[in-house]
Amino acid sequence: MDKINMGKHISGKFNDELEAVRNRVLSMGGLVEQQLHDALLAVQKSDIDLAEKVLTSDHKVNKLEVQIDEECVHIIAKRHPAASDLRLVISIVKTIADLERIGDEAERIAKVAKESFSNDQQQLLVSLENLGQHVLSMLRKVLDAFARMDLESAYGVHQQDEQADRQYEALTRQLMTYMMEDSRSIPKIMDVLWSARSLERIGDRCQNIAEYIIFFVKGKDVRHVSPESMERTVMGKKD
């Protein structure tokens, strides 16, 4: 992993602490990415055992979140970080909160694998899979951007959320139409609908993490700003 702003501190131990906590974030991200991958595969293959694996693995993600939180509190209390170091710690704390919630959404998706669907309903799962693969790609790319604190990659992920939203809206319309045509399918289709909603939320979480990366690199909070303002921040001169 590339070192970001390392080597400039008087204390080498401080460098090690910052590097260690960033590595833990990436470990947590890897676990969450695997959760989402397995949840989508479980739905695709109706693999109940794999779905159960997703449901029982969440404690590992939760444990890492608590550990990283404690390490960040320790760094703030002992090192009194300033400037980019403080932005890094803040970005980490916010990132792990979103990663934990992505894990929760992956659990909800995995539960769909326990349902049985007719041949006619399988097309709905194909549409869910398409959205899922797009969102999984976003997660992978934003974790890679976090590892390198890559501004351009983070911005690219942020832009991809619009496509995820369009796919989600199209899938929602498809699901609503199916329910109106066959009222008996409503309970199962609602499960798919909630899974689609979980995927849309994961896309939003990836977008959030991209914003934290931009905050670290540029020193500017780009939440709730216009697309034009964000583009100026990303493309402008570095701080």
N, C-alpha and C positions, 0 to 999 in steps of 0.2 A: 504494500500500500504506500502511495506517495505520502511524504510527510508535508503537512501544511503548516507553514510558519513555525517549524520546529528549529531548534538550534539557536534561537536568539535569546533564550533565557539564561540568567546567571546560574540557576539551579538546573542541573541535568535531570534531576529527579522530577521536576515539574514537566519537562519534556516527556519523560517516560509516562507520567500520569495521564497527560493529554493523549498520548499515542495509545495507551492501554484502553482508555475509555472509548476512543473512536473505534478500536478493534472490536470491543464488545458490542457497539452499535451495529457493526457489520455482521457480527455473529447472530445477533437478534434478527437483523434483516434477512439473513440467510434462512433462518428457521421459519420466518413468516412467509417468505417466498415459497418454501417447500410446502407449507400448509396450504397456500392457495393453489399451487400446482397439483397437490394430491386431492384437494377438494374438487377441482375441475375434472380431474381424471376419474375420481370416484363417481361423479355424476354421469360422465360420458359412458363408463363401463358398468354402471349400476353396481359398483363394488362396495358392498356394505362394510367389509373388513377395513378397506382403505379409509372409508368415511369415519369409522370408529377411531382409526389411528389419528386422524385430524382432530377429532373431538378430544382425545385424551392427551394430545401433545401441547395443548394450550398452556399448561402449567409451566412449561419450560420458558415460554415467551414471557409470561407474567413474572417469573422469577428473575429473568434478565432485566426486565424493566425496573424492578425494585433495586437490584444491584447497581445498575447504571445511575439511577436517581441518587442513591446513597453516595456513589463516587463523585457525582457532580456537586452535591452538597458539601462534601469534604473538600473538594478543590476550591469552591467559593469561600468556605470558611477559613481554610488554611492559606491559600495562595492569593486571595483577593485579586483575581484576574481583572485586567482592564483591556479596553480596545478590542482587538481581534480575538484575544483569548476568551474574553467574556462573551463575545458573540458566538464563538464556537460552543461554549458550554450551554448557552441559551438554546442554540440550534439543536444540540444533542438532546436536551430535555424535551423539547417540543417534538423532535423526530421520533423518539421512543414512544411517546404518547400516541402518535399516529400509527406507529407500527403495531402497538398492542391492539389498537382498535381494528386494524386490518386483519389481525389474527382472529378477532371476534367475528368479523364478517365472514372469514373463511370457514369458521365453524358452522355458521348459518347455511352456507352454500352446501357444505358436506351433508347436511341433514336431508337434502333433496335426494341424495343417492339411495336413501332408504325407502323411497316411494317407488311404486311400480307404474309404468306409463305404457299406454297402448301404442301400437305402431303409428297411428295417426298423430299421437302426441309427441312422437320422437323428434319431429321437425322443430318443435319448440325448444327442445334441449340442444339441438344443433345451433339455433340462434343464440341460446345462452352461452354455448361453448365459444362462439365467435366473439361475443362481447368479453367473455372471460379471458381469452387469449390476448386480446388487445390490452386489457387491464393488467394482466400478468407481465406483458412486455413493458408497460409503463413502470411497474414496480421494479423490474430488473434494471431498467435504464436509470431510474432515479437513485437506486442503491449504488450503482456504478458511479453516478454523478456525485453522490455523497462521498464515496471512497476517495475520489480525486478532487472534490470540491470544484467540479467543472461547471462553470457558469453557463456556457452555451448548451451543454447537455441538459442541465436542469431546466433551462428555458424551453428547450425542445419538448421535454416531458410535459411541462406546463401547458404548452400549446396542444398537445395530443388529447387533453381531457375533453376538448370540444367534440372530437370524434366519438369518444366514449359516450358522451351525453346524447349525441345523435343516435347512436346504436341502441342505447337504453330506451329512448323515446320510441323508436321504431319497434323494438321488441315489446314494449308496453302496449302499443296499439294492437300488435298482433295477438297478444295474450287476451286483451279485452274482447277482441272480435271472436276469438275462439270460445270464450266463456259465454258470450251472448248466443252463439250457435249451439252450444251444448252445455246446458246448465248443470248437468251431472258432473262435468269436469271441473267445476269451480274450485273445490277444495285443493285438488292437485295443482291446478294452474296457479292458484294463489301462492303455493309453495315456490313455484318457478318465478312468479312475479316478485316475491320477497327476495329471492336469490339474485334476480336482476338488479333489484334495488341495492343489495349489498355490493354488487360489482360496481355499480355507479358510485357508491360511497367510497370504495377503495380507490377508484380513479381520483376522487376529490382528495383523498388522503395523500396520494402520490403528488398531486398538485401542491398540497400544503408543504410536503417535504422539499419540493423544488423551490418553493418560496423561502424556506429556511436557508437553503444553500445560497440563494441570491442575497439574502440578508447577511450571511457570514462574509461572502466575498465582497459585496458592495457597501455593506454597512447601512443599508436602507431597507425599511419595512415596505414590502410591495404588496401586502395583503390589502384587498379591497380598493386597489387603484385601477385606473382605466388601462386597457390594453396598450394604449399609446404611451402612457406614463411608464408602464413596466418595460416596454421596448426601449425607451430612452434610457432607463436605468441600466438595463442589461448591455445595451450597445454603446453606452457612453464611456467616458474615460474612467478607469479604475480609480478608487480612492487611494 
